[in-house]
Amino acid sequence: MNTQMRHQEIMNILYKRKTVNVNSLTKRLNVSEVTIRKDLSTLEAHGKVIRTHGGASLAEDIRKHQPVNLRFLENIEIKRKIASQARKLINENDI
């Protein structure tokens, strides 16, 4: 199994389980722990995973747990456009 295939398999596992550990990946992919650690570091550098002690978790799950005041600032222009369009659908005295 080449590096790209391993990375894809690691991501497939993460999409299903949300977290992985080095030991289980080593056994499942039949490679060394050093190889898995390098793979996880590469995936972390690309923003796909967050390294944890002994494994990794899916990076997008971390964002879901950010405070509302931080998420509020994301995509602000898109949110304003949506609000502007929604405002056009509301008439006076609508409930």
C-alpha positions as CSV (number, residue, x, y, z in Angstrom):
1,M,0.0,0.0,0.0
2,N,1.5,3.4,-1.0
3,T,1.4,6.6,1.0
4,Q,-1.5,8.1,-0.7
5,M,-3.6,5.0,-0.2
6,R,-2.6,4.8,3.5
7,H,-3.6,8.4,4.0
8,Q,-7.0,7.8,2.3
9,E,-7.6,4.7,4.5
10,I,-6.7,6.7,7.6
11,M,-9.2,9.4,6.6
12,N,-11.9,6.8,5.9
13,I,-11.4,5.3,9.4
14,L,-11.5,8.8,10.9
15,Y,-14.8,9.7,9.1
16,K,-16.3,6.6,10.6
17,R,-14.8,6.7,14.1
18,K,-13.7,10.3,14.6
19,T,-10.6,9.2,16.4
20,V,-7.8,6.7,15.8
21,N,-4.8,5.4,17.7
22,V,-1.3,4.5,16.3
23,N,-1.5,0.9,17.5
24,S,-4.7,0.1,15.8
25,L,-3.6,1.8,12.5
26,T,-0.3,-0.1,12.7
27,K,-2.1,-3.4,12.8
28,R,-4.8,-2.6,10.3
29,L,-2.4,-1.1,7.7
30,N,0.4,-3.5,8.4
31,V,3.1,-0.8,8.7
32,S,5.4,0.4,11.5
33,E,4.4,2.9,14.2
34,V,7.0,5.3,12.7
35,T,5.2,5.2,9.4
36,I,1.8,5.8,11.0
37,R,3.2,8.7,13.0
38,K,4.7,10.3,9.8
39,D,1.4,9.8,8.0
40,L,-0.5,11.5,10.9
41,S,2.0,14.4,10.9
42,T,1.5,14.8,7.2
43,L,-2.3,14.8,7.5
44,E,-2.0,17.3,10.4
45,A,0.1,19.6,8.3
46,H,-2.6,19.5,5.6
47,G,-5.2,20.4,8.3
48,K,-7.1,17.1,8.0
49,V,-6.4,15.7,11.5
50,I,-5.4,16.9,14.9
51,R,-2.7,14.9,16.6
52,T,-3.5,13.6,20.0
53,H,-1.4,11.6,22.5
54,G,-1.0,8.2,20.8
55,G,-3.3,9.0,17.8
56,A,-5.3,11.6,16.0
57,S,-8.9,12.9,15.6
58,L,-10.7,14.4,12.7
59,A,-9.9,18.1,12.4
60,E,-13.4,19.2,11.5
61,D,-14.8,17.8,14.8
62,I,-12.6,20.3,16.7
63,R,-14.2,23.3,15.0
64,K,-17.7,22.1,16.1
65,H,-16.6,22.6,19.7
66,Q,-15.3,26.2,19.3
67,P,-17.1,28.9,21.3
68,V,-20.1,30.5,19.5
69,N,-18.4,33.9,19.5
70,L,-15.6,32.5,17.3
71,R,-17.9,30.6,14.9
72,F,-20.0,33.7,14.7
73,L,-17.2,35.5,12.8
74,E,-16.8,32.8,10.2
75,N,-18.3,33.5,6.7
76,I,-19.7,36.8,7.9
77,E,-20.3,38.2,4.4
78,I,-22.2,35.1,3.3
79,K,-24.3,35.3,6.4
80,R,-25.1,39.0,5.7
81,K,-26.2,38.1,2.1
82,I,-28.5,35.4,3.4
83,A,-30.0,37.7,5.9
84,S,-30.5,40.4,3.2
85,Q,-32.4,37.9,1.0
86,A,-34.4,36.6,4.0
87,R,-35.4,40.1,4.9
88,K,-37.0,40.5,1.5
89,L,-39.4,37.6,2.3
90,I,-40.7,39.1,5.5
91,N,-43.6,41.6,5.2
92,E,-44.8,44.0,7.8
93,N,-47.1,42.3,10.4
94,D,-45.9,38.9,9.5
95,I,-45.7,36.5,12.4
